[in-house]
C-alpha cells in the first residue's frame, strides 16, 4: 500500500486493554493502577490479533479480561455510525 493510499484512508483507531475484574458479573476492574494497556491499533483486524494473543495468554485466570475499544467511534461518533469494526 502506497503512502498516498494510507493517508487517503480513514483511520479507525482501536485500543486494546485488560485487567483483572472485581467480579465475573460485570466490567469493573479490581485495580485500575495495574491495567494492561496493550496499545492503540490502526484498524480492528490488528487490534483483534493483539487482543486474542493477550486473552489466550491469560486464559488460566478467570477474572482477567481484555477488551477492544473502538476509539474512532468515541472520537467521531456521527461519521462512524455505519462503519463496521
BELUR-V924357 format. One record per residue. N is the residue number from 1. PHI is phi in radians with two decimals (* if undefined). PSI is psi in whole degrees, -180 to 180 (NA if undefined). D_FIRST is the distance of its C-alpha to the first C-alpha in Angstrom with 2 decimals. Layout:
# BELUR-V924357
((N:PHI:PSI:D_FIRST) (N:PHI:PSI:D_FIRST))
This chain:
# BELUR-V924357
((1:*:131:0.00) (2:-1.36:165:3.78) (3:-1.07:-38:6.72) (4:-1.10:-39:8.23) (5:-1.15:-41:6.20) (6:-1.23:-34:6.91) (7:-1.35:-25:10.33) (8:-1.35:-25:11.10) (9:-1.40:144:10.80) (10:-1.31:134:14.05) (11:-1.30:131:14.48) (12:-2.05:78:16.63) (13:-1.16:139:18.26) (14:-2.32:139:20.39) (15:-1.88:134:23.15) (16:-1.97:126:24.59) (17:-2.56:162:28.22) (18:-2.85:173:31.37) (19:3.04:178:34.96) (20:-1.40:133:38.37) (21:-1.53:150:39.82) (22:-1.18:-35:43.44) (23:-2.58:152:44.05) (24:-1.32:-8:42.37) (25:-1.60:-5:43.33) (26:-2.57:-170:41.11) (27:-2.17:65:38.19) (28:-2.10:122:40.07) (29:-1.34:142:39.10) (30:-1.13:-43:42.01) (31:-2.51:104:41.01) (32:-1.10:-28:38.44) (33:-1.18:-21:38.67) (34:-1.87:18:37.30) (35:-1.03:141:34.25) (36:-1.72:103:31.26) (37:-1.54:101:28.28) (38:-1.22:-44:25.45) (39:2.70:176:22.72) (40:-1.89:135:20.41) (41:-2.17:149:17.11) (42:-1.34:-11:14.20) (43:-2.77:166:14.71) (44:-1.12:-40:17.59) (45:-1.04:-46:16.25) (46:-1.25:-33:15.87) (47:-1.14:-40:19.16) (48:-1.13:-37:20.83) (49:-1.07:-46:20.12) (50:-1.16:-43:21.77) (51:-1.04:-48:24.52) (52:-1.07:-42:25.36) (53:-1.09:-45:25.72) (54:-1.18:-43:28.03) (55:-1.10:-42:29.97) (56:-1.22:-33:30.64) (57:-1.23:-20:31.70) (58:-2.02:21:34.27) (59:-1.07:-25:35.51) (60:-1.30:-14:39.03) (61:-1.83:105:39.54) (62:-1.09:-25:40.22) (63:-1.53:-10:40.03) (64:-1.48:127:36.60) (65:-2.37:143:33.83) (66:-2.06:148:30.17) (67:-2.34:153:28.49) (68:-1.90:122:25.18) (69:-1.84:127:25.68) (70:-1.42:85:23.55) (71:-1.08:-35:23.45) (72:-1.08:-30:21.59) (73:-1.29:-31:24.66) (74:-1.34:-36:27.01) (75:-1.31:-33:25.33) (76:-2.56:71:25.11) (77:-1.12:-29:27.25) (78:-1.26:-39:27.88) (79:-1.51:-14:24.42) (80:-1.71:9:23.29) (81:-1.03:-37:26.27) (82:-1.75:2:24.58) (83:-1.48:141:21.29) (84:-1.57:153:21.16) (85:1.59:NA:20.30))
